[in-house]
Amino acid sequence: MPFHYVFAPTLIAPALIAIAGFGLAPAVPAQAAELPAATVAILAGGCVNCHGPDGRSPGAIPSIRGLDEEHLRTRLTAFRDGRDAPGSVMTRLMKGYDAEQIKALAKWFAQGETQ
């Protein structure tokens, strides 16, 4: 038994194009959700190895707890992008973090007081 189109091909093509076009509409950018505190605490775990528990360094490496959030975000991004302290381990460590994670870390360590 031969197959017969229920709709004329001239009607199907425009319908498919219209349906496919729905995905092309510009989306309103959604505000990025903040990472859960437990996730940020895990991300910060690598930082405290050098910068001390809770970001308060007991030694020669600078404390990062309580520093200005914008300053921290700028520095961490510069490390990631290789624009700051090229001899530092930070340029290699920060390569593993995306912008959202860097923002969360900066906020995490900015909260609280320095030593």
Protein Blocks (a to p, Z undefined) as FASTA:
>chain_A
ZZddfbdfklmmmmmmmmmmmmmpccdddddddddfklmmmmmmmmmmmnoghhiafblb
dcfehpafklmmmmmmmmmnopgoklbmklmmmmmpcfklmmmmmmmmmgocdZZ
